[in-house]
Structures are given as C-alpha cells and as structure tokens.
C-alpha cells in the first residue's frame, strides 16, 4: 500500500498523511462494493510486498489513476 500512497502523494501534491487517508478511503469504498471473497483479496494484495501476478494490472491501474490527475 505504501507504493500507492506514494503515487497518490506525488500525483496530487497531497502530504503523505493525506494521501494515506485518501487511499484508505478509496480502499474501504471499493471493498464495500465488492463481493467478500474479492474484498479480502484487496487487503492481501495491498499489504503484500511480494510481487504477484496481478502486479501488471495494478501498474496499469496506477497509470490510469495518475493520468486522471494530469488532466
């Protein structure tokens, strides 16, 4: 999750603390909308420092989110 917090901070100019709140808020929102089995995987993925097969997907998501803030 630290990588995502850093990315949000860099792309938005928010402090690390505010970026952390933003990431946690979005994470909680997404988990509330997803089925339980998938929601639990969000926490697992975000808390893991190990590369996973979904890293490419997350990288694409980061690029997309980053692009939103450049507009």
Secondary structure, DSSP 8 states (H G I E B T S, - for coil): -HHHHHHHHHHH---HHHHHHHHHHHHHHHHHHS-HHHHHHHHHHHH--S--TTHHHHHHHHHHHHHHHH-
